[in-house]
Amino acid sequence: MLGCVKQIGRVTIAVGALAAAVIGVAAPVQAAPTGPGNAQDTIRALQAQGYNVIVNKLGTAPLNQSSVIAVRPGQTFTRTDSGVPGAGNDIMTTVTGKTVYLDVA
């Protein structure tokens, strides 16, 4: 039993470090909310930032009682054209959709 707890602790630390690295690499992506909270709060915050959130859930606990174990960037969709209001003759790139994957347990 103690070995299982130690293994979970190692996995949690590794996943947290990986999530921090992934968020750091995705410069245009704002960081996921940190600090106390639950998966449901994190999902709402990411959706408020304009993300389509895809949840990978482990276990049967409701989201408001689950913790985030990883945040991974998904695909970002953009459109590049000169039809952006106020752009004049300049070609502009507009983000039309962005996705993030959230692992919770």
WOSULNOR-V571086 format. One record per run of one state. SS is the DSSP state (H for helix, E for strand, C for the rest). FROM is the first residue (numbers start at 1). LEN is the number of residues. If there is no record, write none. Layout:
ss/from/len
SS/FROM/LEN
SS/FROM/LEN
This chain:
ss/from/len
C/1/1
H/2/24
C/26/13
H/39/10
C/49/2
E/51/7
C/58/5
H/63/3
C/66/2
E/68/14
C/82/10
E/92/13
C/105/1
